[in-house]
């Protein structure tokens, strides 16, 4: 096992460089606050550069597979090949997979990996952290502590997006909790203690639910899957044999390593192995339902030969189900509900949203940027990386309910935003509405034959996460700029700011129009793809559900346009600014806003710039899940 592995050092650098710079801050003398800010900014900029290297490597990896015609770019395929190759002749160090033993007694690895889903969120996180540090320049109280907590928070966020071991994922997930609690509770507004405690309790509840599911997954013995994959490989079509053989070899190697440590069972926190368990368990359940239906049809036909054939097939599948179905439907339903609530709290989804407006209103502007731009995306990422792939049977069974909660969040968030007179609280409720599109796009599960429509929804959800990750921090930053000058956020006391601050107003209009979903800006493609896919969502027994949900989601776009235009009219237009001598946006503030404006336009007019490196990973995930009920 080589000590220098490029993937390992690159991804570890992205995770831990912020913490190293946080450590450096301890050695800067008291009174040198500007140097502290510069060091923290340097740490976030270096992390951004490393994340760009990761993006370039992901592009090159995708191109290499396209040129050779191979279909091994998925995380699971690369992880399987890495495990097999490492045992045979050493691991190839440019596949964006890195694994090192960590806590061998419990089969816990320091396991990192990247695909289009995680790379896009890593780059977004690095960018927003740079801009948030720029927005933190006017923090004067306990600067060293603020910056240390900020950089530790960035480490937690990066680790969450790159960890492929469930235990490691959970460690990084929890690392985010305390820094955010203190950043709100110590540097927030008048009701900061209440908001921080509410944020802590809600997030801790979600973490406990995720922990319960994680422990339940760990105590499942995966060793029977080796024989199941080998059996399937002999019976599967030729196109699937290579994948099944590779999966069997990788699982056999994992079991061999486990037995070398004196263990007879294969218990793991490996997220990608748990994906396989969930997929195969759901496939067996789908096959069982199929043969049950055939057996009932045979009984009604009263054809003795047909009944006997159906009975034999039913008995054969029953034996396979008894032996190889590790995650039963009931188990998946319980675990999915636990995971879903845990991630929905972070998303946030109605009715688990009430912590968000308070946290946003009381948090300082840079922390609101991080909260809206990155932390909310953790919920969507958790659904895509963990809840759906590990519990696909439950996700399919509850698709209607998940979509319903998505629509409720969309509609409720928009109407709640319209009712606000606090500028920051309005933006907070708009986040609930916009993240509802993410939940809706993920939820609209269809069969393999109609997977194109789910593909639209998935791509729309992912694009919406990235677009909202730009526009929402931009809106909070613009609110913070005017709050620093007026020292209040009351919309009824504003007006005419475009006359006193024309440059600030122009940048604000672009960012708010992007959040509104104006065509040509980043907010439009995600919502459009989500609504398009939802229209064709036809869950069993609810043929019109998709069309009703699509109409409600599309109609809410009008409500969103209404409250954003009304807000712009109240804040920026008119003839009387609150103070005619308001200073224009500073150069530092302009530099913080400019990247968001540029990217909002770029993603709006050229969405392929993102979809080209995100869509292959989403398509692979979708094929893996949709095939369970499609064939």
Buried (B, 14 or more C-beta within 10 A) or exposed (E): EEEEBBBBBBBBBBBBBBBEBBBBBEEBEEEEBEEBBEBBBBBBBBBBBBBBBBBEBBBEBBEBBEEEEEBBBBBBBBBBBBBBBBBEEEBBBEBBBBBEEBEEEEBBBBBBBBBBBBBBBBBBBBBBBBBBBBBBBEBEEEBBBBBBBBBBBBBBBBBBBBBBBBBBBBBBBBBBBBBBBBBBBBBBBEEBEBBBBBBBEBBBBBBEBBBBBBEBBBEBEBBBBBBBBBBBBEEBEEEEBBBBBBBBBBBBBBBEBBEEEEBEBBBBBBBBBBBBBBBBBBBBBBBBEEBBEBBEEBEEEEEEEBBEBBBEBBEEBEEBBEEBBBBBBEBBBBBBBBBBBBBBBBBBBBEBBEBBBBBBBBBBBBBBBBBBBBBBBBBBBBBBBBBBBBBBBBBBBBBBEBBBBBBBBBBBBBEBBBEBEBBBBBBBBBBBBBBBBBBBBBBBBBBBEBBEBBBBBBBBBBBBBBBBBBBBBBBBBBBBBBBEBBEEBEBEEBBBBBBBBEEBBEBBBBBBBBBBBBEEBBBBBBBBBBBBBBBBBBBEEBEEBBBBBBBBBBBBBEBBBBBBEEBBEBBBEBEEBBEEEBEBBBEEBBEBBEBBBEBBBBBBBEBEEBBEBBBBBBBBBBBBBBBBBBE
